[in-house]
Amino acid sequence: MKRFVKTTEMTLLVICVVFFVFLVIASGGDLVGANSLKVLLQFLAVPILIGLAQMVVLAVGQLNLAVGAVGGFAAAAMGVMMADHGVPVPLALLFGFLLAAAAGLANGLLVVLTRINGFIVTLATMTVLLGVQYRLVGTRTVDAYPAGLKSFGSHALFGVLPLIFLVALAVAGLLALMLRRTVPGRQLLASGGNPIAARLSGISNDRSVILAHTLSGAILGVAAILTVASSPGVNKSIGGDWLLPSFAAPIIGGALLTGGSAVVLGTVLAAFIVRFVDTARAEFSLEPSWVNFVVGAVVLGSVVLGQVRTRRQLRRTVVKAPDAAVAGGVS
């Protein structure tokens, strides 16, 4: 417990509580109404998932610019299969999920086989998938899919907890368990933290990179399913605004751009903070551009603070090493 108090997650939790109380007061208590809470949590599901999708790639020191393109492409494919071709809902959702996972796998394989930075590879695949998404839906909005799926997207337990939000939390829990408690997960973090040491220990860094991108694609597949279920329809703009939130949540949550960190709880809490910023914008009738400004500034500040913290830790290590050597010589 003492260790948790000093963590980034604890700081983010305090910020979430303070921000929520502030918004409750500013809204005159309306925010704690059942419908308001339901809407707040409903719009948190996808941001949590896209943040986790980016976080798992950051864990191996990579970047994924194709987050929105993968999710938008998968969502468009699901919608078209159900609306235009009459594919049953379970099969369409499963196929869309597998498409997203396959896109992630393709990203990982391209990075490993070409030895090109993931930034460039995912930039290229983003462009390709955006073209495919436009080819699938054109300028129309696809919404003629079964009402049962839309009912799932809007249903909430006890009238407050949306099912899609609970699905996002379940994915976060499974991802945390996988990264911390399984051999592939620990190997993935080892490859991100110190690739050379990982390779000398017999860990395949290439396999870790492929696994990270595949997991990212799979998580985006779930995000696409929840998007289709909770949106009035899918069109070419689905996923177009996912890129900034996908970086904001893990970076604010404490993820290192150099890799080796798994901040699942931090990512979830940061997604709450970003959502609260958007809620405050609506409450005070501010321009939507203020949300991007504030989120971008917080992301930049988080990166700078992370670099400062890393340098301080490095300096402490350098200072302690000579002291330990002197102590050893004296003994």
C-alpha positions as CSV (number, residue, x, y, z in Angstrom):
1,M,0.0,0.0,0.0
2,K,2.9,2.4,0.8
3,R,4.4,1.7,-2.5
4,F,1.1,2.3,-4.4
5,V,0.8,5.7,-2.6
6,K,4.0,6.9,-4.3
7,T,3.1,5.7,-7.8
8,T,1.8,7.6,-10.8
9,E,-1.5,5.6,-10.6
10,M,-2.1,7.0,-7.1
11,T,-1.6,10.6,-8.4
12,L,-3.9,10.0,-11.3
13,L,-6.6,8.5,-9.0
14,V,-6.5,11.6,-6.8
15,I,-6.7,13.8,-9.9
16,C,-9.7,11.8,-11.1
17,V,-11.5,12.1,-7.8
18,V,-10.8,15.9,-7.5
19,F,-11.9,16.4,-11.1
20,F,-15.1,14.4,-10.7
21,V,-16.0,16.3,-7.5
22,F,-15.4,19.6,-9.3
23,L,-17.6,18.6,-12.2
24,V,-20.4,17.4,-9.9
25,I,-20.3,20.8,-8.1
26,A,-20.1,22.7,-11.4
27,S,-23.1,20.8,-12.8
28,G,-25.2,21.3,-9.7
29,G,-25.2,17.6,-9.0
30,D,-26.6,16.6,-12.4
31,L,-23.4,14.6,-13.2
32,V,-24.3,12.0,-10.5
33,G,-27.7,11.3,-12.1
34,A,-28.1,7.8,-13.4
35,N,-28.4,8.9,-17.0
36,S,-25.4,11.3,-16.8
37,L,-23.2,8.6,-15.3
38,K,-24.3,6.1,-17.9
39,V,-23.4,8.4,-20.7
40,L,-20.0,9.3,-19.1
41,L,-19.0,5.6,-18.7
42,Q,-20.4,4.7,-22.1
43,F,-18.2,7.1,-23.9
44,L,-15.2,5.9,-21.9
45,A,-15.2,2.3,-23.2
46,V,-13.5,2.9,-26.6
47,P,-10.9,5.5,-25.3
48,I,-9.8,2.9,-22.7
49,L,-9.4,0.3,-25.3
50,I,-7.5,2.4,-27.9
51,G,-5.2,3.6,-25.1
52,L,-4.5,0.0,-24.1
53,A,-3.9,-0.8,-27.8
54,Q,-1.2,1.9,-28.0
55,M,0.2,1.0,-24.6
56,V,1.0,-2.6,-25.5
57,V,3.0,-1.4,-28.5
58,L,4.8,1.3,-26.5
59,A,5.8,-1.5,-24.1
60,V,8.2,-2.8,-26.7
61,G,9.4,0.6,-27.7
62,Q,7.3,0.9,-30.8
63,L,4.6,3.3,-32.0
64,N,1.3,2.5,-33.7
65,L,0.0,5.2,-35.9
66,A,-2.6,2.9,-37.5
67,V,-4.8,2.6,-34.3
68,G,-7.7,4.5,-35.8
69,A,-7.3,3.0,-39.3
70,V,-7.3,-0.6,-37.9
71,G,-10.4,0.1,-35.8
72,G,-12.2,2.0,-38.4
73,F,-11.5,-0.6,-41.1
74,A,-12.7,-3.4,-38.8
75,A,-15.9,-1.5,-37.8
76,A,-16.7,-0.7,-41.5
77,A,-16.2,-4.3,-42.5
78,M,-18.6,-5.5,-39.7
79,G,-21.2,-3.0,-40.6
80,V,-21.1,-3.8,-44.4
81,M,-21.2,-7.5,-43.8
82,M,-24.3,-7.2,-41.6
83,A,-26.1,-4.5,-43.5
84,D,-25.2,-5.3,-47.2
85,H,-24.7,-9.1,-47.1
86,G,-26.9,-10.3,-44.3
87,V,-24.1,-12.0,-42.3
88,P,-25.3,-13.0,-38.8
89,V,-24.1,-10.7,-36.1
90,P,-21.8,-13.2,-34.3
91,L,-20.0,-14.1,-37.5
92,A,-19.7,-10.5,-38.6
93,L,-18.3,-9.4,-35.3
94,L,-15.9,-12.4,-35.1
95,F,-14.7,-11.7,-38.7
96,G,-14.1,-8.0,-37.9
97,F,-12.2,-8.9,-34.8
98,L,-10.0,-11.3,-36.7
99,L,-9.4,-8.7,-39.4
100,A,-8.2,-6.2,-36.8
101,A,-6.0,-8.9,-35.2
102,A,-4.6,-9.8,-38.6
103,A,-3.8,-6.2,-39.3
104,G,-1.9,-6.0,-36.1
105,L,0.0,-9.2,-37.0
106,A,0.8,-7.7,-40.4
107,N,2.2,-4.6,-38.7
108,G,4.4,-6.7,-36.5
109,L,5.6,-9.0,-39.3
110,L,6.5,-6.0,-41.5
111,V,8.5,-4.3,-38.7
112,V,10.4,-7.5,-38.1
113,L,11.0,-8.5,-41.7
114,T,11.9,-5.1,-43.1
115,R,13.7,-3.8,-40.0
116,I,11.9,-0.5,-40.6
117,N,10.8,1.6,-37.6
118,G,7.2,0.9,-36.5
119,F,6.4,4.5,-37.0
120,I,7.0,4.3,-40.7
121,V,5.4,0.8,-41.1
122,T,2.2,1.8,-39.3
123,L,2.0,5.1,-41.1
124,A,2.0,3.1,-44.4
125,T,-0.6,0.6,-43.2
126,M,-2.7,3.4,-41.8
127,T,-2.9,5.0,-45.3
128,V,-3.7,1.6,-46.9
129,L,-6.5,0.8,-44.4
130,L,-8.0,4.2,-44.7
131,G,-8.3,3.6,-48.4
132,V,-9.9,0.2,-47.8
133,Q,-12.4,1.7,-45.3
134,Y,-13.4,4.4,-47.8
135,R,-13.8,1.7,-50.4
136,L,-16.1,-0.3,-48.1
137,V,-18.5,2.5,-47.1
138,G,-17.8,5.4,-49.4
139,T,-19.7,8.5,-48.3
140,R,-22.6,6.8,-46.8
141,T,-23.4,5.8,-43.2
142,V,-24.1,2.1,-42.7
143,D,-26.7,1.6,-40.0
144,A,-29.0,-1.2,-41.3
145,Y,-27.8,-3.8,-38.9
146,P,-29.8,-5.7,-36.3
147,A,-31.4,-3.7,-33.5
148,G,-30.2,-6.3,-30.9
149,L,-26.6,-5.2,-31.4
150,K,-27.5,-1.6,-30.9
151,S,-29.5,-2.6,-27.8
152,F,-26.4,-4.3,-26.4
153,G,-24.4,-1.1,-27.0
154,S,-26.9,1.0,-25.0
155,H,-27.8,-1.4,-22.3
156,A,-26.6,-0.7,-18.7
157,L,-26.7,-2.7,-15.5
158,F,-28.7,-1.1,-12.8
159,G,-29.3,1.7,-15.3
160,V,-25.8,3.1,-14.6
161,L,-23.0,0.6,-15.7
162,P,-23.0,0.2,-19.5
163,L,-22.1,-3.3,-20.7
164,I,-19.6,-1.9,-23.2
165,F,-17.8,-0.2,-20.3
166,L,-17.6,-3.4,-18.4
167,V,-16.2,-5.2,-21.5
168,A,-13.5,-2.5,-21.7
169,L,-12.6,-3.1,-18.0
170,A,-12.5,-6.8,-18.6
171,V,-10.1,-6.4,-21.5
172,A,-7.9,-4.2,-19.3
173,G,-7.9,-6.8,-16.5
174,L,-7.0,-9.6,-18.9
175,L,-4.2,-7.6,-20.5
176,A,-2.8,-6.7,-17.1
177,L,-2.9,-10.4,-16.1
178,M,-1.3,-11.5,-19.4
179,L,1.6,-8.9,-19.1
180,R,2.3,-9.6,-15.5
181,R,1.5,-13.2,-14.9
182,T,2.4,-15.1,-18.2
183,V,5.7,-15.9,-19.7
184,P,5.0,-14.2,-23.1
185,G,3.9,-11.1,-21.3
186,R,7.0,-10.9,-19.1
187,Q,9.2,-11.6,-22.1
188,L,7.4,-8.8,-24.0
189,L,8.2,-6.3,-21.2
190,A,11.8,-7.6,-21.0
191,S,12.3,-7.0,-24.7
192,G,11.0,-3.5,-24.4
193,G,13.0,-2.6,-21.3
194,N,16.4,-3.9,-22.4
195,P,16.5,-5.7,-25.8
196,I,20.1,-6.6,-25.6
197,A,19.8,-8.2,-22.1
198,A,16.6,-10.0,-23.3
199,R,18.3,-11.4,-26.3
200,L,21.2,-12.7,-24.2
201,S,18.7,-14.3,-21.9
202,G,17.3,-16.3,-24.8
203,I,14.2,-14.1,-25.4
204,S,13.2,-13.5,-29.0
205,N,12.8,-9.7,-29.4
206,D,11.2,-10.2,-32.8
207,R,8.6,-12.5,-31.3
208,S,7.8,-9.9,-28.7
209,V,7.3,-7.2,-31.3
210,I,5.0,-9.4,-33.3
211,L,3.0,-10.3,-30.2
212,A,2.7,-6.6,-29.1
213,H,1.3,-5.5,-32.5
214,T,-1.0,-8.5,-32.7
215,L,-2.4,-7.8,-29.2
216,S,-2.8,-4.2,-30.2
217,G,-4.8,-5.3,-33.3
218,A,-7.0,-7.6,-31.2
219,I,-7.8,-4.9,-28.7
220,L,-8.7,-2.6,-31.5
221,G,-11.0,-5.4,-32.8
222,V,-12.9,-5.2,-29.5
223,A,-13.0,-1.4,-29.7
224,A,-14.4,-1.8,-33.2
225,I,-17.2,-4.1,-32.0
226,L,-18.1,-1.7,-29.2
227,T,-18.1,1.2,-31.7
228,V,-20.5,-0.6,-34.0
229,A,-22.7,-1.6,-31.1
230,S,-22.9,1.9,-29.5
231,S,-22.9,4.2,-32.6
232,P,-25.9,5.1,-34.8
233,G,-23.9,3.8,-37.8
234,V,-20.5,3.4,-39.2
235,N,-18.9,5.6,-41.9
236,K,-15.5,6.7,-43.3
237,S,-14.9,8.9,-40.2
238,I,-14.9,6.1,-37.7
239,G,-11.5,5.9,-36.0
240,G,-10.4,9.3,-37.5
241,D,-10.1,10.9,-34.0
242,W,-8.5,7.9,-32.2
243,L,-4.8,8.7,-32.6
244,L,-4.4,11.5,-30.0
245,P,-6.4,9.8,-27.3
246,S,-4.5,6.5,-28.0
247,F,-1.2,8.2,-27.1
248,A,-2.7,10.5,-24.4
249,A,-4.0,7.7,-22.1
250,P,-0.8,5.6,-21.8
251,I,1.6,8.5,-21.8
252,I,-0.3,10.4,-19.1
253,G,-0.7,7.1,-17.4
254,G,3.1,6.7,-17.1
255,A,4.2,4.6,-20.1
256,L,7.8,5.1,-21.2
257,L,8.4,5.8,-24.9
258,T,11.5,3.7,-24.6
259,G,9.5,0.6,-23.7
260,G,9.5,-1.9,-20.8
261,S,6.5,-0.5,-18.9
262,A,3.0,-1.8,-18.6
263,V,0.7,0.8,-17.1
264,V,-2.7,-0.7,-17.5
265,L,-4.3,1.0,-14.5
266,G,-2.6,4.3,-15.3
267,T,-3.9,4.1,-18.9
268,V,-7.5,3.5,-17.6
269,L,-7.3,6.4,-15.1
270,A,-5.8,8.7,-17.7
271,A,-8.7,7.9,-20.1
272,F,-11.0,9.0,-17.3
273,I,-9.1,12.3,-17.0
274,V,-9.3,13.0,-20.7
275,R,-13.0,12.2,-20.6
276,F,-13.4,14.6,-17.7
277,V,-11.7,17.3,-19.7
278,D,-14.2,16.8,-22.5
279,T,-17.1,16.9,-20.0
280,A,-15.8,20.2,-18.6
281,R,-15.6,21.6,-22.1
282,A,-19.3,20.8,-22.6
283,E,-20.2,22.0,-19.1
284,F,-18.7,25.4,-19.7
285,S,-19.6,25.6,-23.4
286,L,-15.9,25.9,-24.6
287,E,-14.7,25.3,-28.1
288,P,-14.0,21.7,-28.9
289,S,-10.4,22.7,-29.9
290,W,-9.7,23.3,-26.2
291,V,-9.9,19.6,-25.5
292,N,-7.1,18.9,-28.0
293,F,-5.1,21.8,-26.7
294,V,-5.3,20.7,-23.0
295,V,-4.7,17.0,-23.8
296,G,-1.8,17.8,-26.1
297,A,-0.2,20.0,-23.4
298,V,-0.7,17.4,-20.7
299,V,0.9,14.7,-23.0
300,L,3.9,17.0,-23.7
301,G,4.3,17.7,-20.1
302,S,4.1,14.0,-19.2
303,V,6.8,13.2,-21.7
304,V,9.1,16.0,-20.4
305,L,8.6,14.9,-16.8
306,G,9.2,11.3,-17.7
307,Q,12.5,12.3,-19.3
308,V,13.5,14.4,-16.3
309,R,12.7,11.5,-14.0
310,T,14.7,9.0,-16.1
311,R,17.7,11.3,-16.1
312,R,17.6,11.7,-12.3
313,Q,17.4,8.0,-11.8
314,L,20.4,7.6,-14.2
315,R,22.4,10.1,-12.2
316,R,21.6,8.4,-8.9
317,T,22.8,5.1,-10.4
318,V,26.0,6.7,-11.6
319,V,26.6,8.3,-8.2
320,K,25.9,5.1,-6.3
321,A,28.2,2.9,-8.4
322,P,31.5,4.6,-7.4
323,D,30.4,4.7,-3.8
324,A,29.7,0.9,-3.9
325,A,33.1,0.3,-5.5
326,V,34.9,2.4,-2.8
327,A,33.1,0.5,-0.1
328,G,34.0,-2.8,-1.6
329,G,37.7,-1.7,-1.8
330,V,37.8,-0.6,1.8
331,S,36.3,-3.9,3.0
